[in-house]
Amino acid sequence: MKFIVASGPVIIEDGKLLVNKDDKDDFYKLPGGTVESGDNLVDSCKREFKEEVNGEVEIIKPLNPMMIYKNPQTDEEMTIVLIHYLGKLLNKEDLKPLDPIKEIQWLDVEEIKQGKYNVAPNINFLIEKGDIK
């Protein structure tokens, strides 16, 4: 069975969560991606954030990790470990979607909780755990 570890930051400013969307998914997700061989989790988090949204992030603390057993895009059975970090955005003015990212948004956390947006399962998981408030 395929096994993937992904790492990404959770950036919240003024009650809004930074998310992105690519052409693979119909939902908003946290910026981040697959940990590459030789990377540690924090370095991977920072690298993926830079590669997806041109962002620089300071890692504040680890948040609850999540495991899922099916690829949300394909329903293929696999194990995906999602490692989350609370982060502080260092260069808001430089944010821009980098290929394959098509869109960057700041979604109101309260509106996410009310189901206004279609978001990745790990965003709802982090809300339930109290990591996104």
C-alpha positions as CSV (number, residue, x, y, z in Angstrom):
1,M,0.0,0.0,0.0
2,K,1.2,3.5,-0.8
3,F,2.3,5.7,2.1
4,I,2.7,9.5,1.9
5,V,3.7,12.0,4.5
6,A,2.7,15.7,3.8
7,S,3.5,18.8,5.8
8,G,2.0,22.3,5.7
9,P,1.4,25.4,7.8
10,V,-1.9,26.7,9.2
11,I,-1.9,30.5,8.8
12,I,-4.7,32.4,10.5
13,E,-4.9,36.2,10.5
14,D,-7.9,38.3,11.8
15,G,-10.1,35.2,12.0
16,K,-9.3,34.1,8.4
17,L,-7.5,31.0,7.3
18,L,-5.1,31.0,4.3
19,V,-6.1,28.3,1.8
20,N,-5.5,27.4,-1.8
21,K,-7.0,25.4,-4.6
22,D,-5.5,23.6,-7.5
23,D,-7.0,21.9,-10.6
24,K,-6.9,18.5,-8.9
25,D,-9.5,19.2,-6.2
26,D,-12.8,20.8,-5.9
27,F,-12.1,21.9,-2.4
28,Y,-9.9,24.5,-0.6
29,K,-6.9,23.1,1.3
30,L,-4.0,24.2,3.3
31,P,-0.9,25.0,1.4
32,G,1.7,22.2,1.8
33,G,2.7,19.0,0.2
34,T,4.8,15.8,0.2
35,V,7.8,15.4,2.4
36,E,10.8,14.6,0.1
37,S,13.6,12.3,0.9
38,G,16.2,14.0,3.0
39,D,13.8,16.7,4.2
40,N,12.7,17.0,7.8
41,L,9.0,17.9,8.5
42,V,9.6,21.6,9.2
43,D,11.9,22.2,6.2
44,S,9.4,20.4,4.0
45,C,6.5,22.6,5.4
46,K,8.5,25.8,4.6
47,R,9.6,24.5,1.2
48,E,6.1,23.5,0.1
49,F,4.6,26.7,1.3
50,K,7.1,28.7,-0.8
51,E,6.6,26.4,-3.8
52,E,2.7,26.8,-3.7
53,V,2.1,30.4,-2.7
54,N,5.5,32.1,-2.7
55,G,5.1,32.4,1.1
56,E,7.7,32.6,3.8
57,V,6.5,31.2,7.2
58,E,7.8,31.1,10.7
59,I,6.8,27.9,12.5
60,I,5.3,28.5,15.9
61,K,4.3,25.0,17.0
62,P,3.1,21.6,15.8
63,L,-0.6,20.9,15.6
64,N,-2.6,17.6,15.6
65,P,-1.5,15.3,12.8
66,M,-4.1,13.4,10.8
67,M,-4.1,10.1,9.0
68,I,-6.4,9.3,6.1
69,Y,-6.6,6.0,4.3
70,K,-8.0,7.0,0.9
71,N,-6.8,9.6,-1.5
72,P,-9.5,12.3,-1.5
73,Q,-9.1,12.9,-5.2
74,T,-9.1,9.3,-6.5
75,D,-10.5,7.2,-3.6
76,E,-7.3,5.0,-4.0
77,E,-6.5,3.2,-0.8
78,M,-3.3,4.5,0.7
79,T,-2.1,5.9,4.0
80,I,-1.5,9.7,4.0
81,V,-0.1,11.3,7.2
82,L,-0.8,15.0,7.3
83,I,1.6,17.0,9.6
84,H,0.3,20.5,10.5
85,Y,2.2,23.4,12.0
86,L,0.8,26.7,13.3
87,G,2.7,29.3,11.3
88,K,3.1,33.0,11.1
89,L,3.1,34.5,7.6
90,L,6.2,36.7,7.0
91,N,5.5,38.1,3.5
92,K,1.8,38.6,2.9
93,E,2.4,41.2,0.1
94,D,4.4,38.6,-1.9
95,L,1.7,35.8,-1.9
96,K,0.7,34.5,-5.3
97,P,-0.4,31.2,-6.7
98,L,2.4,29.2,-8.3
99,D,1.6,26.4,-10.7
100,P,-0.3,24.1,-10.1
101,I,-2.0,26.3,-7.6
102,K,-4.9,28.3,-9.3
103,E,-6.2,30.3,-6.4
104,I,-5.3,31.7,-2.9
105,Q,-8.1,32.8,-0.5
106,W,-8.5,33.9,3.1
107,L,-11.6,32.1,4.3
108,D,-13.4,33.3,7.4
109,V,-13.1,30.5,10.0
110,E,-16.6,31.0,11.4
111,E,-18.0,30.7,7.8
112,I,-15.9,27.5,7.4
113,K,-17.5,26.1,10.6
114,Q,-20.9,26.9,9.2
115,G,-20.2,24.9,6.1
116,K,-20.1,27.8,3.7
117,Y,-17.0,26.5,1.9
118,N,-16.0,23.1,0.6
119,V,-12.7,22.5,2.5
120,A,-10.3,19.5,2.8
121,P,-11.1,17.0,5.5
122,N,-8.0,18.0,7.5
123,I,-9.3,21.6,7.9
124,N,-12.5,20.3,9.6
125,F,-10.4,17.9,11.6
126,L,-8.2,20.8,12.9
127,I,-11.4,22.8,13.7
128,E,-12.8,19.8,15.7
129,K,-9.4,19.5,17.6
130,G,-9.4,23.2,18.5
131,D,-6.3,23.9,16.4
132,I,-8.2,26.3,14.1
133,K,-10.3,28.7,16.2
